[in-house]
Protein backbone atom coordinates (compact mmCIF):
# COMPACT_ATOMS: atom_id res chain seq x y z
CA UNK A 1 0.00 0.00 0.00
CA UNK A 2 1.31 3.43 -0.86
CA UNK A 3 -0.11 6.92 -0.79
CA UNK A 4 -0.25 9.22 -3.78
CA UNK A 5 0.61 12.91 -3.78
CA UNK A 6 -2.94 13.81 -2.82
CA UNK A 7 -2.93 11.21 0.00
CA UNK A 8 -5.44 8.76 -1.52
CA UNK A 9 -4.31 5.22 -0.72
CA UNK A 10 -3.09 3.28 -3.74
CA UNK A 11 -2.80 -0.50 -3.61
CA UNK A 12 -0.71 -2.18 -6.31
CA UNK A 13 -1.10 -5.91 -6.72
CA UNK A 14 -1.47 -8.63 -9.33
CA UNK A 15 -4.64 -8.24 -11.33
CA UNK A 16 -6.75 -11.24 -10.35
CA UNK A 17 -8.14 -12.99 -13.45
CA UNK A 18 -11.07 -14.21 -11.35
CA UNK A 19 -12.07 -10.66 -10.35
CA UNK A 20 -14.43 -10.04 -13.26
CA UNK A 21 -15.17 -6.47 -12.18
CA UNK A 22 -11.48 -5.52 -12.06
CA UNK A 23 -10.77 -7.23 -15.40
CA UNK A 24 -13.65 -5.37 -17.06
CA UNK A 25 -12.45 -2.08 -15.51
CA UNK A 26 -8.94 -2.73 -16.86
CA UNK A 27 -10.36 -3.38 -20.33
CA UNK A 28 -12.48 -0.23 -20.19
CA UNK A 29 -9.42 1.83 -19.21
CA UNK A 30 -7.46 0.40 -22.12
CA UNK A 31 -10.23 1.12 -24.61
CA UNK A 32 -10.70 4.67 -23.31
CA UNK A 33 -6.97 5.44 -23.43
CA UNK A 34 -6.30 3.84 -26.84
CA UNK A 35 -9.50 3.97 -28.92
CA UNK A 36 -7.64 3.71 -32.25
CA UNK A 37 -5.82 0.58 -31.09
CA UNK A 38 -8.65 -0.99 -29.07
CA UNK A 39 -11.52 -0.49 -31.48
CA UNK A 40 -14.00 -2.61 -29.51
CA UNK A 41 -14.57 -3.62 -25.92
CA UNK A 42 -13.89 -7.19 -26.99
CA UNK A 43 -10.46 -6.18 -28.34
CA UNK A 44 -9.62 -4.53 -25.03
CA UNK A 45 -10.83 -7.51 -23.02
CA UNK A 46 -8.73 -9.85 -25.18
CA UNK A 47 -5.65 -7.69 -24.53
CA UNK A 48 -6.26 -7.79 -20.77
CA UNK A 49 -6.73 -11.55 -20.90
CA UNK A 50 -3.45 -11.89 -22.80
CA UNK A 51 -1.73 -9.83 -20.09
CA UNK A 52 -3.21 -12.23 -17.52
CA UNK A 53 -1.60 -15.26 -19.19
CA UNK A 54 1.16 -17.13 -17.34
CA UNK A 55 3.83 -15.53 -19.58
CA UNK A 56 2.95 -12.03 -18.35
CA UNK A 57 3.05 -10.04 -15.17
CA UNK A 58 -0.10 -7.93 -14.89
CA UNK A 59 -0.30 -5.42 -12.05
CA UNK A 60 -3.17 -3.10 -11.18
CA UNK A 61 -3.36 0.05 -9.09
CA UNK A 62 -6.49 0.25 -7.01
CA UNK A 63 -7.85 3.49 -5.54
CA UNK A 64 -10.91 3.14 -3.32
CA UNK A 65 -11.40 -0.40 -4.64
CA UNK A 66 -11.47 0.63 -8.32
CA UNK A 67 -8.82 0.00 -10.98
CA UNK A 68 -7.09 3.33 -11.50
CA UNK A 69 -4.42 1.91 -13.80
CA UNK A 70 -2.62 -1.23 -14.83
CA UNK A 71 0.59 -2.41 -16.42
CA UNK A 72 1.68 -5.53 -18.23
CA UNK A 73 5.14 -6.92 -18.79
CA UNK A 74 6.83 -10.10 -19.85
CA UNK A 75 10.23 -11.55 -20.57
CA UNK A 76 10.94 -11.37 -24.29
CA UNK A 77 14.64 -12.24 -24.14
CA UNK A 78 16.73 -14.09 -21.59
CA UNK A 79 17.51 -10.84 -19.72
CA UNK A 80 15.10 -8.24 -21.09
CA UNK A 81 11.44 -7.63 -20.37
CA UNK A 82 8.92 -5.70 -22.45
CA UNK A 83 6.60 -3.23 -20.72
CA UNK A 84 3.24 -3.49 -22.50
CA UNK A 85 0.84 -1.83 -21.91
CA UNK A 86 0.62 0.92 -19.31
CA UNK A 87 -2.65 2.75 -18.78
CA UNK A 88 -3.87 5.12 -16.07
CA UNK A 89 -7.42 6.38 -15.79
CA UNK A 90 -7.61 9.93 -17.17
CA UNK A 91 -8.89 11.45 -13.93
CA UNK A 92 -6.04 9.83 -11.97
CA UNK A 93 -3.12 10.90 -14.17
CA UNK A 94 -0.44 13.09 -12.65
CA UNK A 95 -0.85 11.50 -9.21
CA UNK A 96 2.06 9.05 -9.29
CA UNK A 97 0.07 5.96 -10.29
CA UNK A 98 1.93 5.38 -13.56
CA UNK A 99 5.27 5.90 -11.83
CA UNK A 100 4.29 3.41 -9.09
CA UNK A 101 3.14 0.82 -11.62
CA UNK A 102 6.38 1.08 -13.59
CA UNK A 103 8.42 0.80 -10.37
CA UNK A 104 6.48 -2.32 -9.35
CA UNK A 105 7.04 -3.91 -12.77
CA UNK A 106 10.75 -3.04 -12.60
CA UNK A 107 10.95 -4.81 -9.25
CA UNK A 108 9.29 -7.93 -10.67
CA UNK A 109 11.61 -7.91 -13.69
CA UNK A 110 14.68 -7.46 -11.45
CA UNK A 111 13.52 -10.35 -9.27
CA UNK A 112 13.39 -12.45 -12.46
CA UNK A 113 17.01 -11.44 -13.19
CA UNK A 114 16.19 -9.07 -16.05
CA UNK A 115 18.84 -6.50 -16.86
CA UNK A 116 16.73 -4.34 -19.17
CA UNK A 117 13.13 -3.16 -19.39
CA UNK A 118 12.06 -1.86 -22.80
CA UNK A 119 8.95 -0.54 -24.50
CA UNK A 120 7.58 0.92 -27.69
CA UNK A 121 5.56 4.11 -27.59
CA UNK A 122 3.83 5.07 -30.82
CA UNK A 123 3.75 8.54 -32.28
CA UNK A 124 0.57 7.87 -34.20
CA UNK A 125 -1.80 10.66 -33.25
CA UNK A 126 -3.39 13.10 -35.65
CA UNK A 127 -0.71 15.64 -34.69
CA UNK A 128 2.93 14.67 -34.18
CA UNK A 129 3.68 14.05 -30.52
CA UNK A 130 7.44 14.14 -31.06
CA UNK A 131 9.93 15.61 -33.49
CA UNK A 132 9.96 12.20 -35.24
CA UNK A 133 6.23 12.23 -36.00
CA UNK A 134 4.77 13.40 -39.26
CA UNK A 135 8.03 13.23 -41.21
CA UNK A 136 9.97 10.77 -43.34
CA UNK A 137 12.69 9.38 -41.06
CA UNK A 138 14.69 7.84 -43.87
CA UNK A 139 17.49 7.77 -44.85
CA UNK A 140 18.81 8.24 -41.29
CA UNK A 141 16.33 7.17 -38.59
CA UNK A 142 19.07 7.05 -35.95
CA UNK A 143 19.79 10.76 -36.37
CA UNK A 144 16.13 11.44 -35.61
CA UNK A 145 16.27 9.09 -32.61
CA UNK A 146 19.29 10.90 -31.18
CA UNK A 147 17.58 14.29 -31.41
CA UNK A 148 14.08 13.15 -30.51
CA UNK A 149 12.11 15.67 -28.46
CA UNK A 150 8.60 15.27 -27.13
CA UNK A 151 5.97 17.82 -28.11
CA UNK A 152 3.05 16.17 -26.30
CA UNK A 153 3.97 12.52 -25.91
CA UNK A 154 4.42 9.79 -23.27
CA UNK A 155 8.14 9.55 -24.10
CA UNK A 156 8.71 12.45 -21.68
CA UNK A 157 7.07 10.47 -18.87
CA UNK A 158 9.33 7.50 -19.56
CA UNK A 159 12.43 9.71 -19.78
CA UNK A 160 11.64 11.05 -16.30
CA UNK A 161 11.68 7.43 -15.12
CA UNK A 162 15.15 6.83 -16.57
CA UNK A 163 14.27 5.34 -19.97
CA UNK A 164 16.28 6.41 -23.02
CA UNK A 165 15.43 6.33 -26.71
CA UNK A 166 17.19 3.36 -28.30
CA UNK A 167 15.66 3.53 -31.76
CA UNK A 168 12.76 4.25 -34.04
CA UNK A 169 10.68 2.07 -36.32
CA UNK A 170 9.77 4.43 -39.15
CA UNK A 171 6.21 4.29 -40.47
CA UNK A 172 5.28 1.48 -38.03
CA UNK A 173 1.72 2.81 -37.82
CA UNK A 174 1.51 4.39 -41.27
CA UNK A 175 3.43 7.11 -43.10
CA UNK A 176 5.08 9.50 -40.63
CA UNK A 177 3.85 7.48 -37.62
CA UNK A 178 6.85 5.81 -35.98
CA UNK A 179 7.17 3.57 -32.97
CA UNK A 180 9.70 4.97 -30.50
CA UNK A 181 11.74 2.30 -28.77
CA UNK A 182 12.92 3.08 -25.25
CA UNK A 183 14.79 1.07 -22.63
CA UNK A 184 16.10 1.27 -19.09
CA UNK A 185 18.90 -0.63 -17.37
CA UNK A 186 17.51 -2.38 -14.31
CA UNK A 187 20.61 -4.06 -12.95
CA UNK A 188 24.28 -4.02 -13.79
CA UNK A 189 25.31 -7.04 -15.87
N, C-alpha and C positions, 0 to 999 in steps of 0.2 A: 504494500500500500504506500502510495506517495501522495503528496499534496501539490497541486498546481499553483501557479503564481497567484491565482485569485482564491486560494485556499479550499477549493472543492476537492474532496478526496478522489483520487484516481487509483483504480486497481488494475494492474496489468497481469494477465494470466493467459494460459492456453485457451483458445476458443474451443468450447466443448461442442463436438459435432452432434451431440444428443440434445443440446439446448436449441430447440427449433427457433425460438424467439430471437436469440442472439445471432444465429446463422442468418435468419431473414433480415435482421437489422444490418448485419455486415454486408449482405448483398445489396440492400437498399442504399447504403452509403457508397458502395462501389459504383452503382448505376448513377447516382446523383453526381458523383465527382467526375465520372468519365462517361458521359452519355454517348459520345461518338464511338467509344470502344465497346461499351456495354450497351448495346442497342435495345436489349430486352431484359426484363427481370429474370428470365430464365438463363440468359447469358451470364448475368451477374451471379446468380445462384450456382451455376456450374463452375465459375471461377473460384467462388468461396469453397465449394466442395473439393475442387482440386487442391486448394491450399490446405485443406483438412486431411489430405491423404498422408500416409505414413512417411512419404519422402520429404514432406514439408514441415516447417515449424510455422504455426499460425497463432499469433498472439493478439489479444484484444485489450483495449483500454475501456474500462467501464467507469462511468460517472453516474452516480445515483441509480445504479442497476442497469443503465442503458449503455449500449455499445457507442462509444464516442469516437472510436477509431480502431483500425486493425492493420496488421502487417504480416506479410508472408515472407518466407525465406527458405532456401534449400541448398544443399551442397550440389554444385554443378561440376566441380573438379575435385581432385583429392584434397586440396587445401584452400579452395575458394567457394564462397557461398554467394548466391544471387539474392538480392532483396527484391521481392516482387509479390504483391504490390504494397504500397503504403497509402492509406486513406484516413483522413480525419474529417469528422462531421464539420460542415461549414461554420456552424455557430460555436464550435469549440476550437477553431484554429487560432494560433497565436498564444496558446495557453500552456505550451510545453508537452502536449500529448504526443505529437509526432516525434519530438526529440526523445521522449521517454520510450516510445515504441522502438525506435531505432536502437537506442542503448540496450534495451532488453534483447533485441535480436542479435546485436553484436556480442552480448554475453553468451547467448546460446551457441553462436558460431564459434566463439573462442573456446568454449567448453568442448566443442566437437573438434578442436585442434585446427580450425580454419585460420589461415594467415591473412586472408583478404576477403572483404565484403564488397561486392560490385552491384551496379544497377544500370539500367537504361532509363533515361527520362526524355520522352519525345518532345520535340518542338513542332507540334502539328496543329496548333490553333489557327484561327483565321488571321491573326496578326502574329508576326514573329515574336517569340518570347525571348529569343537570344539573338546575338549578332550572327549566328549561323543559320537562322531561320529565314526563309523566303529568298534565298540566293542559291546559285549553283556553286557547290563546294569544290568541284573539280576544277583544275587538275591537282590541287594541293589541299585535301581535307585536313591534313595535320596542321597546316598553318592556321586554319580557321579554329581548330581545336585549341591550339596554344593561346590564341587571342580571344577565346570565347568570353563574352560578357553577357550577363542576364539583363534583359529589359524588364520582363515580368514573367519569371519562370522559376520552377522548383529547384533548379540547379543552384541557386543562391542558398536555399535552405540546406541542401546537402553540403555545400562548401562550408557553411558555418559549423557543420558537424565533422569536418575534417576530410570530406571526400574531395578528390581532384578529378579533373577531366582527363580521361585516358584515351579518348578517341571519339570519332563521329562516324555514323553510318549515313552517308548522304542519301537523300531521297527515300529513306526507309518507309515513310508514310505517304509518299507521293512527292512530286517535284517541289524542291525547296523545303521539305519537311523531314529533317534529320532526326535520328535517335542519338542522344548524347550519352556516351558511356562514361561512367564515373566509378571510382573505386577508393577504398580506404584500407590501409594496413591495420590489421587488428592485433597482431603479435609479431615480434621479431622472428625471422626464420632461424 
